[in-house]
């Protein structure tokens, strides 16, 4: 009975990493892609602990790395992403999603950036392809510079203008998040220092709800 229960509870977790131009944006001494890689590895290692199978696919306009979900896949995910670098290219979400859409029902965790509404539109258009079969979560890192601007008392006209721009950017991100949720995806957003924990939490919540 114990073995049968384990078979029923095991799930596949597919980690999709956008390695396109927006993921090259700096976050301190790292890039958005660096932070996403750390979070993907954290999820894969937790999947090892709870007995799920983890795989990964990294892409921009081409698929750069691909690893099918496997039991105890955490170390393989680490090796696959070890030297991954962003490229100055637009990501081809449709190409990436076609690579995994026919797989066994999984939690698909997509690491991307939602800064630009125009850049996010292809993502929103492609998500329904996955959401028909898989539980989809999109994870993005908050921009600490925007939060810092809004937390600082504006000094003169320049400070007021900077806050106005920050508010516009955050409003755009909110619209993108809403657009993605309407496609059936969950959206996770957190600061870089909390991003891995937020992604692991989203994975475990999805698993507890039976979505993964």
Secondary structure, 3 states (H helix, E strand, C coil): CHHHHHHHHCCEEEEEEECCHHHHCEECCEEHHHHHHHHHHHHHHHHHHHCCEEEEEEECCCEEEEEEEEECCHHHHHHHHCCCCCCCCCCCHHHHHHCCCCCCCEEEEEECCCCCHHHHHHHHHHHHHHHCCCEEEEEEECCHHHHHHHHCCCCHHHHHHHHHHHHHHHHHHHHHHHHHHHCCCEEEEECHHHHHHHHHHHHHHHHHCCCC
